[in-house]
Amino acid sequence: MKNNIKVQRAIFSLTQQDLAERIGVSRQTINALEAGKYVPSTVLALKLSKLFDKPVNEIFELEDED
């Protein structure tokens, strides 16, 4: 699953740690999300959507193999 979390973090001037604290996960979770190694739960995807004020499908994109 592709995502643009790193881009959104840059727009909001957030570090991985800042973002993690705002949505209640670890920095390692944010790192894994950005690297495409972790598929978020629906709740986590919605938290990111709300924080970035973007629809979920503008943050995450399914790839053919997903």
Secondary structure by P-SEA (a helix, b strand, c coil): cccaaaaaaaaacccaaaaaaaacccaaaaaaaaaccccccaaaaaaaaaaacccccccccccccc
